[in-house]
Amino acid sequence: MAVQPTTLSPTTDTRRRTPARRSSAPSTAAWIQSAFLIVMALISLVPLLAIFVGTFQDGNEVIRRGMTFDVDLGSLSLDNYVLLFTDSGPYFRWFANTLLLTVGQVAGTLLVSSFVAYGFAMYEFRTKTLWFIMVLLVMTVPFEMLMLPLYVQVNDMGLADTYTVIALPFLAAAVTIFFFRQYFLGIPKEIIEAGRMDGVSEFGIFFRLVLPITKPAMAAMAILNGMLCWNNFLWPLLVLRSPEKFTLPIGLNTLLTPYGNNYELLIIGAFFSLIPILILFLAFQRFFIEGITAGAVKG
């Protein structure tokens, strides 16, 4: 008895040969992750919203009751804003001093630290490993241990009460050097060799070939160093003596005295001091995650 061959219909054959499509709908895990991140973001915004509400309240009331959202809407006013822009004394001078110092120190730190990291990543020289281990050891030393000998050295050199001495000791930042070094290790050395074959100088290779590739790393370190410099309090407090040179953290601290406390200016001044950091992060946020991730996994 002859066996009839089995014939597959076109529909059945196509269904067997076509791989099943993956569902494009978000999974339950993705929904849970998104919900968790939203909750964490809202929690992070609570202090910022609380201090924003506090700028519309009487300063003594805020200090007495603390930062709270349980306020009488009828008691809110714009008096603190009027005070800030009409009778804030040297506040905007402190603001300008801090802004100038932050821009200069961040630019210098990125330049010097990237130079050092570039040398560790792209060049071979004797005692290279030893010097890099020393950089790692510096990362483990708290600044409070170095503060006193550094202060004595500053006074002996006659550099006290200048902005130079605030920025100069931190231009070669150990953390920034380590981060850039890890990032540079992921750059193919063929780019360096090609630049040398074309007759480009070593500085030209760095600025024209390597630096454009490191935009994410530069942005990430600009944000982190900018935050540290903007909020730096202890070291400027030690070396600055002239009130007209005070930075914003020191200036705001002078509003609290044994003879009277200007809580209104302190609260609204602290709120406005957040604005430059927010602008800095928003300007470089698209590079921030990319730079942090790349610097963490390369090398």
C-alpha positions, 0 to 999 in steps of 0.5 A: 500500500503506497504511503501518500506524502504529507503536504504542509499547507503554506500557512502551516509552513510559514508558521513553523519557519517564522520565529515567534515575535517577542512581546513589545509590551513592558514586562512586570519587572520593568513596571516595578523598576520604573515605579521604584525609580519614580518613587526614589526621584520623588523622595529626592525632590522632597528636601528641595521642595521643602526649602522652596516652600520655606523661601515664602515663609518667615525665617524665624517660623521656619527655624521654630517649626522646621521645614514642613509642607504644613503651612498656612497659605495666607502667611506666605509672601514674597518678602524674602525675595524682595530682601534678596534683590534689594537689601541682601548686602554682599550676597551677590558678591559672594555668589560671584566669587564662588562662581568665578572660583568654581569655573576656574578650578574645574577648568584647571582640574580637568586640564591638569588631571587629564594630562596626568591620566593621559601619561599614565594610560598612553606612555610607558616609563620607569616607576610608572606603576609606583607613581600610580600606586601613590595616586591611589594612596592619596585617594585613601587619605582624608583631607583633614589629615593634610589640612594643617601641614598644607595651611602652614606651607601656605602661610610660609609661602605668603599665599594666604587670602588668595583664590590661587591657594584655594584651587592650586592644591586640588588641580591634580585630583587623585579621583579625577586622575584615576577616572580619566586614566580608566577612560583613556585605557579604552582608547585605541593606541592606533589613534596615537600612532596614526597622529604621530605618523602624520607629524602631529605633536604630542599636545596636538594629539591630545587636544585634536584627537583624544580630547574630542573622544573624552567629552562624556568623561569631561562632562562627568568630572565637570559635574562632580568637581563643580559640586565639590568646589561650589560647596567647599567650606572648610579650606576656604574658611581657613585661608580666606581672611578678607570679607570681600573675598568670601565664598558663598558657603562662608558668607551664608555662615556669617549670617548666623552670629551671637548678636542676631541671625538673618534666617530669611536671607539664609534660607532664600540664599541657600535655595538660590545657591542650588541653581548653578549646580542644577544648571550644570547637571542639566547642561551635561546630563546626557554625557553624565551616565555615559561617562561614569559607566565608561570610566568604570568598566574600561581598563 
